Amino acid sequence: MEQYKAWEKLSTKELCARFSLGPSAFKRKQQREAALKRKVEPTHHYHEVKEGRENFYYIKPKGGLISILDCNIGKRDIEVIKTILKVIIERKHVPVQPVYANLAGVTQSAISGYITFLKEHDIIVPPVTQTEYVLDEKEKTGEILSKREKKEGHWIYYDITADNSYNLLDESTQAQIHDMYTKNWGFEYATQVVPLQQEYGIKGQDLKGVIGNIDRLIWQKINKTFGLNNGKRIMEPEINPDVVKELTEHFKQAS
């Protein structure tokens, strides 16, 4: 139809598939209207049109954040989604679940569900990883003694203060801590972990205790050097490159 030229046209079957609606929802008018209001209306404008003997639905995404995400959020609160994505993009807060929950005014368990949703819809994407191998140099067999997946990305350093607040450190301090952490980690790994692998063939799970202890010792040094209460780091969550620019512009305009 001419007035809906720029809209997407879907059959009832296609609409059900797109918005995860069961066919039974369309058996009665009252059920159909409730289903459309619950599943379609939060993210799309829609018009139901009878053409011949069949019903079709013309839909168009609503503007703003919903339009950028381009997925059905169901009953989820768009303001909670906005809070999570804004924290990640603006880098003014520590991007961890307790902080998201506090800023959004919801529980951490609720936040966990939102994070899962954003990952399932490729809005938050996994970091690139690089596999590092330790080979048998003692017997010269070339056997892989161990391997680990090293995340590639931007590390964020923060402090959990005595009152359990999450304090994002300034960029200069973060850079200094990152340098100290990586140098100490490289040295300790080379002098403690690799010899255990080469000399005794210790692998995988059996090394977790040693690695955990190395990490704790490094953080003790960092906490003392920088006057932190309980320093931590987290890999910065990565937003899908297909939408990150639009989201950045959206939050700039909304501020």
N, C-alpha and C positions, 0 to 999 in steps of 0.2 A: 504494500500500500504506500502511496506517495508520501504521506505525512510521517511514515516511519522508515523512510529511505535510508537513513544513516544508522538505524537500529539493527541489531542481530535478530534474525527470525528463527525460532525454534519450534519444532513439533512438541506435543506433550511428552512423548517418549524422550526426546533430546533434552527437554527441560528437566525431566526427572533425573536423567543421567548426570547433567551438569551440576545440579544442586542437591544430589543425594536424596531425592524424594521417592518414596514408595508409590507404586501405582494405586494402591488402596486410598492414598490421600486425595485422589481425584474422583472418587466414586460419588461423593455428594458435594454440593456447592459449599456448604459450611466448612467441611473438611478442607476443600480446595483453597478457599480463601484464607483459612488459618495457616495452611502449609506455605502458601505464597508469602504471607506476611512474616512468617517465622524464618523462612529460608532464603527468599529472593529479595524481599524489600530492604533488608539491612544494607545490601551492597549495590542493588540495581533498581532503576526505574523499570516498570514493565506495563505492558498493555496486553490484555487477552482479546483476541479477535477471532471470530468464527468465519472461516472461508470455506464455502461449500458445506460439507458435512463434518468438517474437522476443525478443531480449535488449534490456533497457533498463538505463540507468545513472542511479542517483540520486546527485547530487553536492551538496556543501555546502562553501562556502569555509572554509578554516582561519582561525583568529583571528589577531590581531596585525597586523603590517605587511602581510603577504600579503593579508589580508582587505581592508585599506584600499585597497591598490593595485588590487585586483580585475582582475588580468590574469595571464596565464600567463607566468611568468618563465623557463620552460624550465630549462636547466642553469646559469643565472646564479646567482651567490652572493647570497643575500638580505642578507648582512652588508655587502657592497660597496654595494648599493643603499641600505641603511640609512645608511652612512657619508656618501654623497653628499647625501642628503636632509637628514640631520642638520646637516651643515655649512651648507647653504643656510638652513635654518630657524632655527638657533640663533645664527648670525652671530658665531661665536667664532673662525673661521678664514677665510682668503681662499678664496672659492669658485672655484678654478681647478684644472685637471687635475693639475698636479704635487702640489698639496696633497691632493686626493682620493686620489691614488695612494699617497702617503706614509702617510696615515692608515689606508688600507685594506690596505696591504701588497701591492699589485699593481702592474703596469706601467701607464704612461700610455696605451699602446695599448689595454690592456684597459679602462681607464676611458673612453676614447673610445667604445668599443662600448656601454658602459653608458649613457653620456649620450645616444647616439643612440637606444637602446631607450626611455629615459624620455621623450624628445621624441616618438618615434613613437607612444607610448601616452598622449600628452597629460597626462603627469604633470609634466613641465617644459614650460611653454608659452612661445611667443615674446612678446617685449615689444610693447606698443602702439607704433606708429610714427606720426609726423605728417610729412606731406610739406611741405617748404618750397621755394618757388619764387623765382627771381630773374628779373624781367621786364626787357625792354629799355626803359630810360628815356631813353636818348640819342636814338633815332630815334622814340620814342613809338609803336612798332608793336604793343606788347603781347606780342611774341614771348617765349616762355620761353627764357631763356638757359641756365638750369641748374635742376636740382632735386635735393634730397637728402632721404633718409629719416632723420628725427631720432627716435631712440629715446626713449620716455617711460618713466621708471622711476627706481629708486634706484641711484645710482652709489656704488661702494665703492672707497675709496682705500687703497693699500697700498704698501709699500716692499720691493723685492728687495734684501736686504742683501748685503754683500761675500762672505759665505759661501753665497750663493744660497738663503737662507731667505726665506720669504714672511711679512712682518710686517704684520699688520692694524693700522692706525693707530686711535688712540682716536677716539671720536665727535667730540669738540671739534676735534681736528686735521683730521679729515676734512671737517668743515663749513667750516673756514677755507680749506682747499685747494680745496674745491669752489667757494667764492666767488671765490677768486683765479683759478682755471682758467676759469670761465665768463665773468668780466669780461674777462680777457685775450683769450680766444677771440673773444668778441663784437667787441672793438675791432680785433683783427688781421684778422678776416674782413671787417669793414666797410671797413677801410683798405687791405687788400692784395688780397683775392679779388674783391670786388664791382667795384672799378675795372677789373680785368683783364677781367671779363665785360662791363661796360658800354662801356669804351673800345675794347677789341680783339675782343670777341665770343668770347673763349676759353671753351671748354665742357668739361664732363665729365672724361674721363681726363687731359686736358692740365693740369688743375688739381691733380692728386693730389700732384705734387712740391711745389707751393707749400703746400698744406694740411699735408702731412707735415712740412715745414720749420717751419711755424707751431707745430705740436704739439710738436716737439722743443725749440724755443726756449722755449715756455711751461713745459715740464717742467724745463728747465735752471734757470729762475727759481725754480720751486717747490722743486726739490732744494736749491738754495742757501739759500733763505729758511727752509726747515724742517729743514735738515740731513739730508736723505735721500740714500741711495746711488743708488737707481734707482726713483723714484716711478712708479706706474702707477695706472690705474683700470679698473674693469670694471663693466658693468651687472649688477646683482644678478639672478641667475636667478630666474624667477618660477614658483612652484608653482601648479598648477591650483587655482583657488578652491574647486572642489568637494571637494578632499581636504586642503587646507592646514590647516584647523582640526583635523581628525581626526589628521593627522600631528603637529601641534604638541602635542596632548594626549597622543598615544602616546609621544612622546619625553620629555615631562614625567613621565609615570608610570613610564617605564623608567629614569629617571635616579636 
